[in-house]
Amino acid sequence: MDGLDCLKEHPCECCNQPECNAVNAKVKRSQVVSRCFNQRPSCLILFKRPYSDLSRARRLDVAKLRQPSNSEALSTEFRSRLTTRADREGTSKWSSLKTSVYGAAEKILGFTQGRRSDWISERTLQLSAETTRARSRNDASFRRLCRDKTSCEKYCSISLINVAARFFDIVLFMRFQSIRDSRTRSNQAAFCAGHGYSDQIFTLRRIPGFRYNYQQLTVVCFVNFATAFVSIYRESPWRIMKLDRVLTKLIAMIEAYYRSTTARVLVHNNLIQPFDIQSGVRQGCVLSPILVNYVINWIVGKALHEEELALRRQITYLDYADDIALLASSFGGPYAVLLRINEIAMSVCMSINSGKTKLFSSCIRDEEKAPLGINCHQLKEVDSLKYLGARLLPNG
């Protein structure tokens, strides 16, 4: 029996006949959809075209994007869709991005397939990812989709550092890291091998908690520097390295890497004349955090060494990068050290951020507390403090 002859209604009893079973087997082999209706005493068999005969959906040809006319028209359409269309509430960036890409491709290249996922290629999605990064930075200008592979420039960054300079930066970092670790105090846990912030949090919880159990007076002062990465004087690290007797050749290489760095400001789509940078470290440089931490380590070490000689006792403190914790047994104990740290920091164009410098105490009566201030601002006493992502309390 031919399959087309079965395109008619049969009684329900025919479903068990051999000829109908043969037709059903042929239907399955040909990817035919069959439906049985329980409302009527009949069995209806419908045929559809095999999947192999269906016309395949076209994929987007990347070669068309390289044509000057298509590329320019597609870029213009992308720009207009990404800058003029407003996202509705509840829509994700990815869905709105795909809508813009699909709409632009349909308008310029003429793709009108029903299933858009069939003709959107991986290259198109890669180009759309470049578009969404440019859009997320609220950049009015449209980013270049096809980069020049012969150029070493880095397009998406705060500062433009080419690949050759980055390799040189990594070499300097590896050489200076070992020298810096050998001259870093054991109290410093940031950027040091074998140290971590978990040790700092454990110690800052253990010491106040132990002293609170025995009702001993405890004061912890958390010191924070103001804009350390942008306010530090450029010549300060080289001078400190010379005092620490670092290799002259290494100092010269780092100094040459930072020499003659300029910047330009974009004002109303107009770039001003380049000017030299005299303060701050380079943005995007892997050596920058190490240099800032090296200077802060020298400031704190010099201040504490002088105060320890004057008081003839050791001062308890913990450091993690530019976050310093001073521990004392009296309310005015860390104040002298705090003033000395701020004085030495000003010599390298740095200062303590009085707004973020806070302290808390335990087992100290209110009449024994005195207001402490620095840089014409009074320090704030808090009941708890979030330090390195953990909540610290006076009782541990």
Backbone torsions as a table, in degrees:
resi	resn	phi	psi	omega
1	MET	NA	131.8	179.1
2	ASP	-76.9	151.1	-178.3
3	GLY	-65.9	-32.4	-179.0
4	LEU	-70.8	-25.0	178.5
5	ASP	-72.4	-17.2	180.0
6	CYS	-88.1	4.2	-179.8
7	LEU	-79.6	58.4	179.8
8	LYS	-154.1	169.2	-177.1
9	GLU	-83.9	139.2	176.2
10	HIS	-124.2	154.6	172.8
11	PRO	-64.1	159.1	-178.6
12	CYS	-63.2	-25.5	-179.4
13	GLU	-69.0	-19.3	-177.0
14	CYS	-73.9	-12.2	-179.7
15	CYS	-65.2	-21.8	-179.7
16	ASN	-95.9	-0.8	-179.0
17	GLN	-78.7	151.5	-177.7
18	PRO	-62.8	-39.2	-177.9
19	GLU	-66.0	-35.6	178.1
20	CYS	-69.8	-35.6	176.3
21	ASN	-64.8	-37.2	177.4
22	ALA	-65.3	-39.3	178.3
23	VAL	-65.8	-40.6	179.0
24	ASN	-63.8	-37.4	176.8
25	ALA	-64.2	-41.4	177.9
26	LYS	-65.5	-34.6	178.4
27	VAL	-63.2	-42.5	-179.2
28	LYS	-67.4	-39.7	179.5
29	ARG	-65.8	-31.0	-179.1
30	SER	-92.5	11.7	-179.4
31	GLN	56.9	54.8	-178.7
32	VAL	-102.3	139.8	178.7
33	VAL	-91.1	128.0	177.6
34	SER	-117.8	142.2	179.8
35	ARG	-134.2	136.9	176.9
36	CYS	-115.0	128.1	-178.6
37	PHE	-101.3	119.9	179.4
38	ASN	-80.8	-15.6	-178.4
39	GLN	-70.8	-32.6	-178.3
40	ARG	-118.2	147.0	179.5
41	PRO	-76.4	63.4	-178.8
42	SER	-152.4	162.2	178.6
43	CYS	-125.6	121.7	-176.2
44	LEU	-112.4	126.2	-179.4
45	ILE	-112.3	124.7	-178.8
46	LEU	-113.5	139.2	178.5
47	PHE	-104.8	142.0	172.5
48	LYS	-128.3	161.8	-178.7
49	ARG	-66.6	139.3	177.3
50	PRO	-59.1	151.4	-176.8
51	TYR	-63.9	-30.4	-178.8
52	SER	-66.3	-23.7	-179.2
53	ASP	-86.1	-10.2	-179.5
54	LEU	-67.8	145.1	177.8
55	SER	-75.1	128.0	-178.7
56	ARG	-69.3	143.5	177.6
57	ALA	-71.0	138.6	-178.5
58	ARG	-74.0	143.4	175.2
59	ARG	-99.5	152.7	-177.7
60	LEU	-69.7	126.6	-178.5
61	ASP	-84.7	120.2	-178.9
62	VAL	-68.5	-27.3	-179.1
63	ALA	-62.2	-27.6	178.9
64	LYS	-68.4	-28.4	179.1
65	LEU	-69.1	-24.1	-177.7
66	ARG	-81.0	-13.2	175.8
67	GLN	-70.2	133.8	-174.5
68	PRO	-57.6	-41.7	-176.8
69	SER	-68.3	-46.0	-179.7
70	ASN	-67.9	-40.0	-178.8
71	SER	-64.5	-43.5	180.0
72	GLU	-67.0	-42.1	179.4
73	ALA	-66.4	-40.1	179.8
74	LEU	-68.1	-39.0	177.6
75	SER	-64.4	-41.3	178.0
76	THR	-63.5	-40.9	179.6
77	GLU	-68.0	-40.4	175.5
78	PHE	-58.1	-47.3	-176.6
79	ARG	-61.2	-43.8	-178.5
80	SER	-67.6	-38.5	-178.9
81	ARG	-72.7	-34.3	-176.9
82	LEU	-82.0	-19.7	-177.0
83	THR	-103.9	-21.6	-177.0
84	THR	-102.0	-29.5	-176.1
85	ARG	-81.1	133.2	178.5
86	ALA	-96.5	137.2	179.0
87	ASP	-74.3	136.6	176.6
88	ARG	-81.3	161.0	-179.6
89	GLU	-69.8	133.1	179.0
90	GLY	93.2	-4.2	178.9
91	THR	-97.0	141.8	179.9
92	SER	-85.9	162.6	179.4
93	LYS	-65.0	-35.6	-176.5
94	TRP	-69.3	-40.9	179.4
95	SER	-66.5	-41.7	178.1
96	SER	-67.2	-33.2	177.6
97	LEU	-66.6	-45.0	179.5
98	LYS	-63.2	-36.6	178.0
99	THR	-62.3	-41.0	179.1
100	SER	-67.5	-42.4	-179.0
101	VAL	-66.2	-45.5	-179.7
102	TYR	-62.8	-45.2	-178.5
103	GLY	-63.1	-40.7	179.4
104	ALA	-67.1	-41.1	-179.7
105	ALA	-67.4	-37.7	178.1
106	GLU	-66.1	-37.1	-177.3
107	LYS	-74.9	-40.6	-174.5
108	ILE	-88.3	-45.8	-173.5
109	LEU	-96.4	-9.8	173.3
110	GLY	80.3	25.3	177.9
111	PHE	-88.4	122.2	-177.6
112	THR	-130.0	35.9	179.6
113	GLN	-70.6	151.6	179.9
114	GLY	-70.2	-45.6	178.2
115	ARG	-92.9	103.2	-174.4
116	ARG	-70.8	-24.7	-180.0
117	SER	-68.2	-15.0	-179.4
118	ASP	-78.3	-32.0	-175.1
119	TRP	-108.1	-4.8	175.2
120	ILE	-84.4	116.5	-176.4
121	SER	-88.6	170.3	179.5
122	GLU	-65.0	-35.4	179.7
123	ARG	-63.8	-38.2	178.7
124	THR	-65.0	-41.9	178.2
125	LEU	-66.2	-33.1	176.6
126	GLN	-66.6	-42.1	176.7
127	LEU	-65.8	-35.7	178.2
128	SER	-68.7	-30.3	175.7
129	ALA	-64.7	-38.0	175.0
130	GLU	-62.3	-36.5	-179.6
131	THR	-67.6	-43.1	-177.7
132	THR	-69.4	-30.2	175.7
133	ARG	-67.2	-40.2	176.5
134	ALA	-66.1	-35.8	-179.1
135	ARG	-73.7	-34.9	-179.1
136	SER	-66.1	-24.5	177.8
137	ARG	-88.9	9.0	179.6
138	ASN	54.9	41.7	-179.6
139	ASP	-90.4	124.0	-177.8
140	ALA	-72.3	-31.8	-179.3
141	SER	-81.0	146.7	-178.4
142	PHE	-83.6	128.5	-178.1
143	ARG	-71.9	150.8	178.4
144	ARG	-67.5	130.2	-179.0
145	LEU	-82.3	-41.4	-179.1
146	CYS	-104.8	111.2	-177.6
147	ARG	-85.0	156.4	177.0
148	ASP	-84.5	112.6	-176.2
149	LYS	-71.5	-14.9	179.0
150	THR	-80.7	-10.9	-178.8
151	SER	-97.7	144.2	-179.5
152	CYS	-97.1	6.4	-175.4
153	GLU	-70.5	147.7	174.4
154	LYS	-101.1	122.5	-170.7
155	TYR	-83.0	-43.3	-170.6
156	CYS	-103.8	89.2	177.9
157	SER	-164.9	168.3	177.2
158	ILE	-70.6	-41.8	178.3
159	SER	-123.2	147.9	-178.6
160	LEU	-89.1	104.4	178.7
161	ILE	-118.8	119.2	-177.3
162	ASN	-75.2	172.6	-174.2
163	VAL	-66.6	-39.6	-179.7
164	ALA	-62.1	-41.5	178.3
165	ALA	-67.0	-33.3	178.7
166	ARG	-68.2	-39.6	176.0
167	PHE	-63.2	-42.1	177.2
168	PHE	-64.5	-36.2	177.5
169	ASP	-63.6	-41.3	179.6
170	ILE	-66.6	-38.6	178.0
171	VAL	-62.9	-44.0	177.3
172	LEU	-63.7	-38.4	179.4
173	PHE	-62.8	-43.8	-178.8
174	MET	-66.9	-34.9	179.3
175	ARG	-75.6	-37.6	-176.7
176	PHE	-81.1	-22.0	-176.9
177	GLN	-62.8	-45.2	-179.1
178	SER	-66.1	-38.2	178.4
179	ILE	-67.4	-40.1	-179.6
180	ARG	-66.6	-39.9	179.5
181	ASP	-64.6	-34.9	-179.9
182	SER	-71.0	-21.3	-178.6
183	ARG	-106.8	6.2	-179.3
184	THR	-93.1	138.2	178.4
185	ARG	-68.5	154.0	-178.7
186	SER	-67.8	-18.1	179.0
187	ASN	-75.1	-16.9	-179.5
188	GLN	-87.2	125.6	-175.7
189	ALA	-110.5	-9.7	-176.1
190	ALA	-87.2	138.8	176.0
191	PHE	58.8	31.2	179.2
192	CYS	-123.5	142.7	179.1
193	ALA	-70.3	134.8	179.1
194	GLY	81.8	4.0	178.7
195	HIS	-119.1	154.0	179.4
196	GLY	-157.8	167.5	-177.9
197	TYR	-71.9	-21.6	178.7
198	SER	-65.2	-35.1	176.3
199	ASP	-66.4	-37.8	178.4
200	GLN	-64.5	-45.5	-179.2
201	ILE	-64.4	-41.3	179.3
202	PHE	-62.3	-42.6	-178.9
203	THR	-67.6	-42.8	-179.4
204	LEU	-69.6	-18.4	173.5
205	ARG	-90.8	-31.7	-176.5
206	ARG	-73.0	-46.6	-175.9
207	ILE	-66.6	-53.0	177.8
208	PRO	-62.0	-36.1	178.8
209	GLY	-66.3	-39.7	178.7
210	PHE	-66.5	-42.7	-179.9
211	ARG	-71.0	-31.1	178.6
212	TYR	-68.3	-35.4	178.5
213	ASN	-64.0	-30.0	178.8
214	TYR	-100.9	11.3	176.5
215	GLN	54.9	46.9	177.1
216	GLN	-100.1	145.3	-178.1
217	LEU	-68.3	131.6	-177.5
218	THR	-141.7	132.7	175.6
219	VAL	-132.0	129.6	178.1
220	VAL	-121.9	124.4	179.7
221	CYS	-113.9	123.3	-179.7
222	PHE	-101.3	115.2	-175.4
223	VAL	-100.7	137.0	178.9
224	ASN	-136.0	134.3	179.7
225	PHE	-87.4	149.0	-178.0
226	ALA	-89.5	120.9	174.8
227	THR	42.1	60.8	-175.2
228	ALA	-65.4	-35.9	-174.5
229	PHE	-72.7	-25.1	-175.3
230	VAL	-109.6	-12.3	-175.9
231	SER	-103.4	-14.2	-177.4
232	ILE	-66.3	139.6	-179.6
233	TYR	-75.9	136.9	-173.6
234	ARG	-61.8	-34.7	-176.3
235	GLU	-80.7	-12.9	-175.7
236	SER	-63.7	-46.0	180.0
237	PRO	-59.7	-38.4	-178.0
238	TRP	-67.2	-38.8	179.4
239	ARG	-66.6	-39.6	179.2
240	ILE	-67.7	-37.2	177.2
241	MET	-62.9	-37.7	178.4
242	LYS	-67.2	-36.8	176.4
243	LEU	-66.3	-32.8	178.4
244	ASP	-85.6	2.9	176.6
245	ARG	61.7	44.7	172.9
246	VAL	-74.9	154.1	-178.9
247	LEU	-54.4	131.8	-178.1
248	THR	-62.9	-35.8	-179.9
249	LYS	-64.8	-40.8	179.5
250	LEU	-68.3	-38.8	177.2
251	ILE	-62.7	-41.5	-179.5
252	ALA	-64.8	-37.9	179.9
253	MET	-68.4	-43.0	179.1
254	ILE	-66.6	-40.3	179.1
255	GLU	-65.1	-38.7	178.1
256	ALA	-67.7	-32.6	178.7
257	TYR	-67.8	-30.9	-179.5
258	TYR	-94.2	-7.2	-176.7
259	ARG	-76.9	148.5	174.1
260	SER	58.9	42.5	173.1
261	THR	-92.4	130.5	-176.4
262	THR	-122.0	167.4	178.7
263	ALA	-144.5	154.9	176.4
264	ARG	-134.5	147.4	-176.9
265	VAL	-113.4	134.5	178.4
266	LEU	-94.8	116.0	-179.5
267	VAL	-124.2	112.8	179.2
268	HIS	53.7	48.7	178.1
269	ASN	64.1	20.9	176.7
270	ASN	-125.8	128.0	179.3
271	LEU	-88.5	131.9	177.3
272	ILE	-80.7	174.3	179.8
273	GLN	-68.0	143.6	-179.9
274	PRO	-65.4	145.1	178.8
275	PHE	-133.1	152.7	-178.1
276	ASP	-75.9	147.6	178.7
277	ILE	-102.5	122.5	-177.5
278	GLN	-108.3	-9.9	-178.1
279	SER	-136.5	157.0	179.0
280	GLY	84.7	162.6	178.2
281	VAL	-99.3	169.3	-177.0
282	ARG	-75.0	133.2	176.9
283	GLN	-75.5	136.1	-179.2
284	GLY	84.0	5.2	-179.7
285	CYS	-96.1	129.6	-179.2
286	VAL	-71.5	-16.8	178.9
287	LEU	-83.7	-15.3	-175.0
288	SER	-61.8	-49.1	178.7
289	PRO	-60.4	-34.2	179.7
290	ILE	-68.0	-40.2	179.7
291	LEU	-66.2	-43.1	178.5
292	VAL	-64.1	-43.9	178.9
293	ASN	-65.7	-32.2	178.3
294	TYR	-66.4	-40.9	178.7
295	VAL	-68.9	-42.9	179.2
296	ILE	-64.2	-38.1	177.3
297	ASN	-61.8	-38.3	178.1
298	TRP	-69.4	-40.2	180.0
299	ILE	-62.3	-50.9	-177.4
300	VAL	-67.3	-40.8	-179.6
301	GLY	-63.2	-41.2	179.4
302	LYS	-67.9	-42.1	-179.6
303	ALA	-65.7	-44.4	-178.9
304	LEU	-69.0	-35.6	178.8
305	HIS	-64.8	-41.2	178.8
306	GLU	-67.1	-40.6	-179.7
307	GLU	-70.9	-34.4	177.9
308	GLU	-66.7	-36.5	176.2
309	LEU	-68.5	-36.1	-179.5
310	ALA	-73.3	-42.3	-178.6
311	LEU	-86.4	-13.7	-179.5
312	ARG	58.2	39.4	174.7
313	ARG	-155.3	158.5	-177.2
314	GLN	-84.8	139.6	179.7
315	ILE	-100.2	131.5	179.8
316	THR	-87.5	128.2	-178.5
317	TYR	-155.8	159.6	176.8
318	LEU	-137.7	140.8	-178.5
319	ASP	-125.4	143.0	168.0
320	TYR	-143.7	100.6	-174.4
321	ALA	59.9	-121.8	-179.8
322	ASP	-96.3	8.6	176.3
323	ASP	-97.9	116.1	-175.1
324	ILE	-117.7	137.3	177.8
325	ALA	-120.3	117.2	177.8
326	LEU	-102.7	129.2	-179.3
327	LEU	-113.5	134.6	-178.8
328	ALA	-146.5	168.5	-179.6
329	SER	-104.4	5.7	177.1
330	SER	-139.7	159.5	-174.9
331	PHE	-69.0	-33.4	179.5
332	GLY	-97.2	8.7	-178.6
333	GLY	-61.6	-51.8	-177.2
334	PRO	-79.4	-0.9	-173.8
335	TYR	-69.4	-41.8	179.7
336	ALA	-64.4	-40.1	177.7
337	VAL	-66.3	-37.3	-179.9
338	LEU	-64.2	-41.5	178.5
339	LEU	-65.7	-38.9	-179.4
340	ARG	-69.2	-37.9	177.1
341	ILE	-62.9	-42.3	179.6
342	ASN	-66.6	-35.8	179.5
343	GLU	-66.6	-43.9	179.5
344	ILE	-70.6	-34.7	179.4
345	ALA	-64.8	-34.5	179.2
346	MET	-66.5	-22.5	178.6
347	SER	-69.9	-18.5	177.0
348	VAL	-114.6	25.8	176.9
349	CYS	63.9	32.7	174.9
350	MET	-122.0	163.4	179.9
351	SER	-154.2	163.2	178.9
352	ILE	-84.3	136.3	177.0
353	ASN	-82.1	102.0	-177.2
354	SER	-67.5	-25.2	179.2
355	GLY	-71.4	-32.4	179.6
356	LYS	-99.4	-5.1	176.4
357	THR	-84.9	115.7	-175.0
358	LYS	-132.6	165.3	179.0
359	LEU	-145.7	154.1	170.4
360	PHE	-138.8	158.3	-174.2
361	SER	-138.0	162.1	176.9
362	SER	-142.3	144.3	177.7
363	CYS	64.0	28.0	177.4
364	ILE	-118.7	129.3	-179.8
365	ARG	-73.8	157.8	-175.9
366	ASP	-65.9	-33.5	-179.0
367	GLU	-70.8	-18.4	178.5
368	GLU	-86.9	-10.6	-179.3
369	LYS	-83.8	143.7	179.6
370	ALA	-132.1	144.5	179.0
371	PRO	-67.6	132.0	179.3
372	LEU	-115.2	135.5	-178.8
373	GLY	-137.1	156.0	178.1
374	ILE	-150.7	139.0	-177.3
375	ASN	54.7	41.9	177.7
376	CYS	64.2	22.1	177.3
377	HIS	-130.7	138.3	-179.6
378	GLN	-83.8	135.9	179.1
379	LEU	-73.8	144.0	-176.2
380	LYS	-97.6	133.3	175.2
381	GLU	-96.8	131.1	-175.6
382	VAL	-121.7	160.6	177.2
383	ASP	-85.7	-25.8	178.0
384	SER	-151.9	161.2	-176.7
385	LEU	-147.4	139.2	175.6
386	LYS	-91.9	114.4	-174.7
387	TYR	-126.9	118.8	-179.6
388	LEU	56.1	36.4	177.5
389	GLY	85.7	-0.9	-179.3
390	ALA	-116.7	146.8	178.8
391	ARG	-88.8	118.4	-179.0
392	LEU	-104.5	140.3	179.8
393	LEU	-121.9	155.6	178.5
394	PRO	-61.9	-27.4	179.5
395	ASN	-95.0	13.9	178.2
396	GLY	92.7	NA	NA
